[in-house]
Amino acid sequence: MTPMRWMRAAWPTSLLGRTFALLSLVLVFGAIGWTGAFRYHQLEPRATQAATFVVSVVNLTRSALTSAQPELLQNLLREFSDYEGIRIYPADITDQPLDAAPDNYLDMVMTRVQADLGPSTRFALIRDKRPGFFVSFSIDDDQYWAEFPLARVRPDGSDQWIGWASGGLALSLFLLYLIVYRIRAPLAALTGAARVLGRGEYPGPLTLEGPGELRALAIAFNQMTRDLARLEADRALILAGVSHDLRTPLARLRLAIEMSPIDPASSQAMVADIEEMNRIVGQFLDFARALTGEKTQWVHLSDLADEVVESCKRRAVPIESSIEPTPAQWIRPVALRRLMTNLVDNALRYGAEPLELVVRAEAHNTFIEVMDRGPGIPPDAVERLRQPFQRLENARSNTGGSGLGLAIVDRIAKVHGGSLELIGRNGGGLVARVTLPRN
């Protein structure tokens, strides 16, 4: 995987994740830049001060060794060692001077010392297994080492700023995470409430917390939920009234036809038309109620399918079945029973025998399939037939119905997080497959 693809794969996909990542990068690069600048401007004065100290001591030592009386020389060197921690050694041809400075700070110190004492000045960091900062100097033809405690040249704590910068960066990232988390929590609650609303349920009011913009969004969402609930209640009331107002005169009309002295063939045809009208009114109500009016519960889909098959046999509907036992799922049983009934009625009305109802379960999904041997559906018409009031008159011979059967099935499937597929069947016919995710 190329670095660019790796970066794209590792980059967060959520808005809050990307915000946290971007702000974290800004803080990290800012801390690195400030630490580097501070270290540079802090190390240079320290290096100059240390180099000045080393040069002064070397020059003072050279002068003392040159001018001091022999009987006082040992006392002078002893005072250097006791009070300043500085020792003087004769140089040896076997001494290994330092080829290069191990870090930038010592390089600056050595450069400044060499500029003042001369290019022949040598340095070492260990001699006779003793660590220190050793600087060479000469008196006439004799070579000496001046040993300085390393702490006098490079004081302890010169790298403490890295620790302070790291601690400050860690604290800043923690505070940034808290800020992003406080923004994420209301958005996550809003996302969950929107999903509940998308399933046809009405979530409780969102808590008004977080920044002002998020509180305003929660207020707007709560108001929208109340408006939708009121609209749904008004629609249910209107549909109930329409159902009553239409079905009552239809029932009186059917009774009048059955009691009228017309020939039986005409009477039967008119009664069939009234039953068709009554069924269409029922489909309108089913479509309106597909998302509401029923609570979810744990139900076995295989049990619902057995009930649908038994109902079909009581109505003398020729249907075969292959129903596997399925685990309980969190569903709306009346809506799922209506879904299977609509699929069977759709296959009976527009397809051809034999009809078959199949229910099977896999690892993550449960499948409901109704198959027939009718003329099928052209692939380019599948999406259109999922919409309300759409019928394929040329492909399927029967011209009755309201065009709501598959729309109701599609709507119920989506309420349960599933999908409807209309697939051509090998050998002719149609497979109407509903895929429902397992809870």
N, C-alpha and C positions, 0 to 999 in steps of 0.2 A: 504494500500500500504506500503510495506516494505521501510525502509530508502534507501536501495540500488536502488530499483526500482524508488523511488521518485527522487533520484539524477540523474539516467539515463534519466528520463523524463524531468527533469529541465535543463539538460546539453545541451548547444547549439549544433545544428547540422552543422552549417556553419563553414568553416575554420576560418573566421575572428572572429566569435562569440566565438569559442573555444580559439583562440589566446588571445582575450581580457579577457576572463574569467580566463585563466591560469595566464596571467601576472597580473591581478587584485589580484588573490589569492597570488601570490608571493609578491606583494606590501603590501597586508593586513597583511600576516603573518610576513613579514619582519618588518613592522611598529610595530606590536604587540611585536615582540621579542626585537627590539631596545628600545621601550618605557619601557618594563618591566625591561630590563637590566639597562637602564638609571635611572629609578625610584629607583631601588634597590641600585645602587651605589650612587645615590644622597641622598636618604633618610637616609642611614646609617650614613654618616657624620653629617647630620642635627640632627639626633636623638642623636648622641654622644655629639654634641655641646649643644643641649638643656638639656640633662641629666647633663652635667658638670655644666651648669649654675644653674640648680635647686639644685644640691648637694651643690654648693658653697654658694648659698643664704641660704639654710637651715642650713648649718654649721655656717655661719656667724650670722644668726638670733639666733641660739642656744647659740652661744658664747656671743652675745650681751645681750640676756635675762639673762644669767647666771652672767655676770660680770658687767653689767651696773648699775649705781646708780639708786635707785628708782625714784628720781626726774627727771632724764634724760631719763628714759625708754619710757615714753609717747612721748617725742619729737623724739626719735629714731624710734619708730614704725610709727609716723606720717610722717617722712621723707621717710621711706620705701614705704608707701602708696602713697605719693604725687609724688615722683620722679621715683620710680620703678614700681608702681602699684601693690605692694606686700602687702598683708594684713595677719595679724596673728590672729587666733581665738583659743580659748580654745576648745578642742574636747569634744563632748557630746556622751553619750552612745547611743543616738537615731540616731546618724549620720549613714548614709548608705554608706559604702565604695563601691568602684567599684569592681565588681566580675571579670570582664574580660575587656581587652582593646577593644574598638570598631573598631580599625583598626591596621594594621601592624606597622605603624609609632609610635603611642602611646605605642604599646606593646614594641617596642625597647627602647623607652624613659624610660618606667616604669621598664623594666628589668635592665637597666644600673643604674637607681637611686636606685633601691632596692639592687643591688649588692654593692653599696657604702654606703648606709645608713643602711642596715641591712634588714633581711627578714621580720621583723615585720612592715616595712613601708607599709602604706596603701595609697590608692589613691581614689579620687572622682572627678567627672566632674560637679557636681552641689551640692550646699549646700544652704539651705534656699531659694530655687528657684533662686539662683544666679549661672549662668554658670561660669566655670573657671577650672583651673587645680589645684586640692588640693592635698597636700602631707603632710602626718602626720609625726610628730617627737615628741620625748619625752624629758623632762627635769626632771630628777629624776623619780617621779611617775606621773607627770602631762603630759597629752597629748595635743598637739596643732595641728592646721591645718595651713599650709602656703598656701595662695591662690596666684596663679600666673595667670595673664591674659593668656587666651588660645592662643592668638596670639604670646606671647613670647615663648611659647613652640612649637606650631605648626604654624609657620608664614603663613600668607595668601599667596596664589599663589603656594603652594606645589603641587596642582593639575593642574597648568597651562600647564604643559608639555603634559597632555592628550589633551588639546585643541590645542596646537601647533602641536602635532603629528597628530591629526584628520584633522586639516586644511592642513597640508602638504600632508597627504594621499589623501584627496579630490582633491587637486590640481594635484597630480601625476596621479590620476585616470582620471581626466579631460584631461590632456595632453596625456595620453595613449589613451583615446577615440579619440582625434583629430588625433593621428598617425594612429590608426586602420581605422578611417573613410577615411583618405586620401589614404590609401591602398585599402579600399573597393570601393570607387567611380570609379576608373578605371576598377576594376574587374567587377563591376555591369554594366558599359558601355559595356565591352567586352561580358558579358553574354547576354545582350540585343541585341547586334549586331549579335552574333552567332545564337540567336533565329530567328532574321529577315532573316539571311542567310539560316537557316534551312527551312524556309517557301518558299524559292525560290526567295526571293527578295535580293537586294544588298544594304546594309546599307551605309551611308556616312562614310568617313574616321574617325577613332577614334582620339580623341585629345591626343597628346603626353604629358602626365603629370604623376606625381608621381615618384617613385624611378626608377633608371636606368633599372632594370629588367622589370618593367611594361612598360616602354617606348619602350624597345626592343620588348616586346610581342605585343604592339600596332602596331609597325612598321611591324612586321611579319604578323599580322592579316590583316593590310591594303594591304600589298603586296599580300597575299593570295586572298583577295577579288578581287583585280584588275586582278589577274591571272585567277580566276574562271570566272569573267565577260568576259574577252577576250576569254577564252576557250569556253564559252557558245555562244558567238557571232560567233566564227569560226565554231562551231558545227551546229548552225542554218543555217549558209551560206552553209555548206556542205550538210545538209539535204534538203535545198531548191533546190540545184543543183541536188541532187539525185532524188528528187521528179519530177523535170522537165524532167531530162534525162530518167527516167523510164516511166513516164506517157505519154510522147509524142509518143514514139514508140508503147506503148500499144494501144493508141488511133488509130494510123495508122494501126496496126495489126487488130484491131477490125473492122475498116472500110473495110480493104481488105477482111476479112472473110465474112462480110455481103454482099460484092459485088461479091464474088466468086461463081461459079456455082455448089457448093456442095449441098448435100441434106440438107433440113432444120434442121433435127435432129442433124446432125454433126455440122452444123453452130451454132445452139443454144448452144450446149455443149461447143464448143470452146469459144463462147462469154461469157458464164458463168465462164469459167476458167479465162478469161482475167479480168472480173469484180472482181473475187476473188483475183487475183493478185493485182489489183488496190486497193481493200479494204485493203489488207495486207500492202501495201505501206502506205496507209493512217493511219493504226494503228501504224506503226513504227513512223510516224511523230507525231501522237497524244502522244505516249509514251515519245518522246523527248521533246514535248512542254508542258507536264503536269505540269512542275514547273515554266515555264517562259512564257513571251510573253503576259501576261494579268494583268491588275491592279485590285485590289480589289475595291468593291463598295457595297453600301447597297442594298440588293436585298431580295425579299421574295422567299424562296425556294418553297413554294406552287405555285407561278406563274410559276417558271421554270418547275415544275412537270406537270402543266396543258399544257405547250407548248410541252413537250415530249409526253404526251398522245395524243394530237392533231396530232403531227407528226406521231406517230404510226398508228393512224386511217387512215391518208392519205396514208400510205404504206400498209394498209389492214392488220396490225398486230393485232391479237386478244388479247386484253388486257383489264382488268378491273382496276379500280382505286378507291382509298379511300384517298382523299387528304384533310387534315385539313388546315385551314388558319394558317400561321406561321408568326411570327414577322420578320422584316427585319434583315438580318445578313450581316456582313462584309465578303464577299466572292468573288470568281472569277466566275461570272455567266456562261461564256462559258465552263470553266472547269467542273463546277457542272452539266451543261446540258450534257456534254460529259460523265460524270460519270453515270448519270441515263440512258442515251442511251446505254452505254456499258453493264450495268446490264440487261436491257431489251433484247438487242441483244444476250447476253450470255445465258439468260434463254430461248430465242426463239430457239437458235442454239442447245443447249445441253439438255434443259429440255423438258417439255411437257405441253400442255394447261390443264387448264386455267392459264394464266399469270395474275399477279396482282401487281400494283404499289401502295405502301402505303407511305404517308408522314404524320408524326404526330410530335407534339411538346410537350415537358415536361418542367419542371421548368428550367433545365439547359442545356438540349440537344434537338437537332432535329434529328429525325430518318427517314431514307429513306430505304424502304424495297421493294425488288422485289421477288415475290414468284412464284414458279412453281410446277408442279406435276411430275417432271422427276424422274430418279433413285437416285438423290441426290449425295452426295460426302462422302466417308468414312472419319471419323474424323482424321485418321492419314495422310490424303492427303491434309488437308485444308491449312496448312502452306506452303506446296510445291506449291500449285496452286496460291499463291500470288506472286510467283516469275515469272519473264519474261520467255516466251517460254516454259511454262509448260502446258501440257494438260493431261486429264484423259481419255484416249481412251476407256478403258474397262468399265468405269462407265457411260460414256455419249456417245451415239451412233455416233454422227456426228464427222467425222475426219477432217473437214476443220478448217480454222482459223490459226492464228499465235501463239496463246498462250499468247497474250498480253492484252486481254480484262480485266481480273481481276487484272493484274499487274498495268494497267492504273488506274483502280478504286482505288486500294490500295494506289497508289502514290498520287492521287488527294486528297483522304481522309486525308492522313498524312500531306499534305501541309496545310490543313485547321485545323490541330490539332485533327483530328478525327481518326476513325479506321474502318476497314472492318471485318465483321464476316460472316462466312458461316456456317449456322445452319441447321441441319436436321429438316424437317417439319413433324408435326404429320399427319399421314395418307399417308406419302410418299412425296418426293419432297425436295426442297431446299428453304431456306430463306436467301437471301443475304442482310445483314443489314449493313448500313453505319450510324455511330453515329457521329454527328458533334456538338461540344460544342457551346453554345450560346455565343455571344460576350458580 
